[in-house]
């Protein structure tokens, strides 16, 4: 029996070898400086080249078909989304969302003061004012007949007279006036939103809004989210994803930006090993499960025909 055949038999029949090798690999990784795993000069060129080849190999039609299959196979679980999350996780999420936080005025304005938001506010304000003016005339009681109503009766009459302009013959003029008023008020409305969102006095109110918004979303049944998923057009989504991936892969600054990010990590980590970075607590927490998973895959490797062929060529020349 050749040395290779004997070695393969021992690896297959004696699980202790897989256990020992898993421990050797695990300990070697823990002792290795983290910078060895993220060396920019080695990692970045390989990452960029792999990304570009991968993006070039994407077939948008096949990607769209895969998205369509996933969408068709998706099934909504019964009950609200919150029921599918750990209760303690929901509590932690609510605690985090409800912590007071005040963003800067520049950030808030950049998020809301743009053409899309102005169009939305304009539509809401115009519709609200027009609806109010239209209904005011019918909702206002006629107090002219009340004896002794005095000033109050006159004021109500004046208000009803103002509202009476909302007739079919002047409705178009009213809409023009409301539109003009709203256009002039949009800037002030946005200023008020920015002031409230960036004012520390309202931090608690904004925090409550964030918590309530997430809680309301989590209370929705899964079927609502599934219905939203079915609104997606697989062809359009695939085209968008492909375009985004291509834009990143073809970005001329990608190598420099990736190198800068990794180099900053290398500089920060200095010569610390993986084990030192994790600390004793994290190493102890993950040692058993990771060691077991590595051992499992080593045992599968030891019975693989390709591994046996490689080991035979190595040992028998």
N, C-alpha and C positions, 0 to 999 in steps of 0.2 A: 504494500500500500504506500502510495506516495505521501510526502509530507503535506501536500495540499489537501489530498483526500482525507487524511487523518485530521487535519485542522478543521475542515468543513464538518466532519462528523462530530467532533468535539463541540464545536459551536452550536450545532443543531441539537445535540443530545444533552448538553449541560447548560441549563439556563443561567447558572451562576456567572458564566462569562459575559452574558448580556448585562447582568446586574452590575458587574464590576466595571465594564466598559462605560456604562451609563454614568456611573459615579465619577470615573476618570474625566469624561467629557464635561460633566456638570461642574466639577471642581476647577477644571482648566478654564472654562468660561468665566467663572466667578473671579479667578485670579488674573484674568486678562484686563489690561487697561481699556476703559471704554473707548478711548480715542482710536484703538486699533480696529474697532468695528465701524467707525464713522469717518475714517480718513478721507478728507475731501478729494485729494489727488487720485484716490483709487475709486471711491464710490461715485462721485459726480459724473465722470465720463461714462461709466457703465450705466448709470441710471438714465442719463440723457439719451445715449444711444439706444438703450432698450425701449424707452418711452417712444422715441421717434419711429422705431421699427414697428412697435406694437400699434401705434396710431395709424401708420401707413397700411397695416394689414387689416384694419377694421373695414367690414362691409356694412354700410348703413342699412341695406335691405335686411341682412341677417340680424343686425342689432334690433331693427324695428320688429322683426318677426319674434325675436326672443322676448322683447317687452310685451308684445301682444299675448304671447303664451303665458307669461307670468301674470298678466292682468286677468286673463280668462280663468286661470287656476286659483286666483285669490278668493278666499271665502271669509266673510265677516263672522267673527265670533259673537255669540249672543251676549247681551248686556252692554253696559257702558264701557268705554275704554278704561276708565279708572279701575274697574273690577279686574283688569288684567295686569295691574301694577301692584307691587307690594305696598300694603298700607303705610308702612313706615317710610317708604320712598316718597309717597304722596305728602306725608307730613314734612319731610325734609325739604321737598320742593316748595311747598307753601311757605315754609319758614324762610327759605332763601329769597323767594320772590317778594315777600312782604317786608323785607329789610329796607328801611329808608335809603334812597339813593337819588342824588340830584345830578343829572347830566349837565354839561356846559351849554350855554346859549348857542354857541357855534354848532355843536353837534345836533341839537334839536332843530335849529333852523335848516341845517343841511338836509335833515331827514324829512321835513314837511313842507318847506317853502320852495315848491317847484310847480311846473305847469300842471302836472297830474293832480296834485292836491288842490290847487286853485280851481281847477275845473270841477272837482268834487264839491268843494265848499260853495262855489257859485251855484251849482245845481241845487244843493240842499237849501241854501238860504233863499233863493228865488222861489222855490216850490213852497217853502214854509210860509214866507211872507204873503205870497199870492193866495194860498189856502186860507190863511188867517183873515185877509181882507175880504175874501169871497164869502166866508162864513159869518163874519162879523155882522153883516147887514141883516141876515136872517136870525142871528142869535140875539140881537139887541132888542129888548122890549120897547114897546111904544108907550112912553110915560107922559105924553102930551096931554092926555085926558085926565090925569090925576089932579084933583083940585089941591091947590096949595103946595104943589111939588116944588115950586120956587126954582132956586138956582140948580138944584139937583136935576129937576126935570128938564131944564134948559140944556144942561151939560149932556144929558143922555140923548136929547134930541139932536144936539150938535154932532155927537159921536155917530148917531145913526145916519145923519146927513152925510158925514164924511164917508161912512161905509157904503152909502147908496151909489157912490160913483162906480162901484163894481157892477156895472150893467153891461149887457152885451155890446152896447154902442161905444163904450169907452174901455172895454177890457184890453184891447190892444195897447192903448195909451198907458194903462196901468202897468202892463207887463214891461213896457219900455222904461217907465219910471222906476219900477222895482229893479230892473236889470241895471240901470244906471246907478241906483243907490247901492246895490250889492257890489258892483265893480269898485265903487269908491270905498266900501267897507271891508273888502277882502284883506287889504294890507293890515288894517287894525285887527281883524279877526285872527290873522296869523301871528301878529305881535302878541296878542293875548294868550294864544296857545303856547308860544315860546316862553313867555314870562311865567306862566303857570307851571309848565313842565320843568323849568330851570330854576324855580324859586324854592329854596329849602323849606319854606313854610308849608308847601304843599307836598313834600316828599312822602308823608304818610298816606295822603290821598292817592298819589300815584302808585305807591306800593300796594295799597288795597286793590286798586284797579288791576294791576298785574296779576295778583293772586286770584281775584275773582274771574278774570278772563281765562286763565289756565284751568281753573276749577270748572268753569262752564264748558270748556272744550272737552275736558276729560269726562264730563257727564254725558256727552253725546254717545249714542250707540255706534258700534263698529260699522253698521250698515251705512251710516252717513259718510264715513271716510272711504268706504269701498265705492260708494256712488261718485265721490270726487275722483277716485282713481280711474273710474271708467270714462270720465270726461276727457282724459288725456288722449291725444292722438299719437299712437305709436310712431308713425312716420315722422311727424314733426318733432317729437321728443328725441328720437334717434338722431335726427339731423342736428338738433341743438347740442346734444351731448357730443356728437362727432366734431362739430365745429369748435366746441369749447376745448376738447382734447387736442385738436389740431392746433388751435391758437397757442396753447401752453407748450406743446412739443416744438413748435416752430419759432417760439419766442427767442430772439437772439440774445437776450439777457439771462435766459434760464440757467446756463452753466455758471455764470458769475453770481447770480442770486442764490442758487443752491449751495455753491461753495462758501459764500459769505455766511449763510445760516449754519452750515456744519462747522465752519471754522470758529464761529462764536461759541458753539457748544464745546468744541475741543479746547479752546482757551479757558473756558469756565471750568471744565472738568479736570484740567491739568493731567496728572498722572494717576488719578484714582481708578481703581479696578471696578469691575461690575459689582463685586461683592461689597466693596466699600461704599459705592454709590447707593446700593439698596439698603445696606445696614443689616445688622443681625436679625432684627424682627422680620423683615421682608424675606430674607434668605430662608429662615426657618419656616415661614408660612408657605413658601412655594417649593421648597426642596422636594418634599415627598411627591406631590402631584406631578411636577415636571420630571423628576427622576423616573417615576413610574411610566410616564408617557414616552420618554426617551427609550427606556428599556423595552417597551412594547414594540416600538418601531425597529429597534436593533434585532429583536427576535425575528421579526418579519424579514429583515434584510438577510439574516443568516441562512434562511431557507430559500432565498431568491436564486434562480439559476444564473442570472447575470453576475451576482456577487460571487457565486461559486466559480464561475469562469474567470473572473478577474483575479480571485485569490489563487487559483491554479496557475495562471500565467505569472503571477508575482512570485510564488514559491518554487515552482518547477522550472521557471525560466522559459 
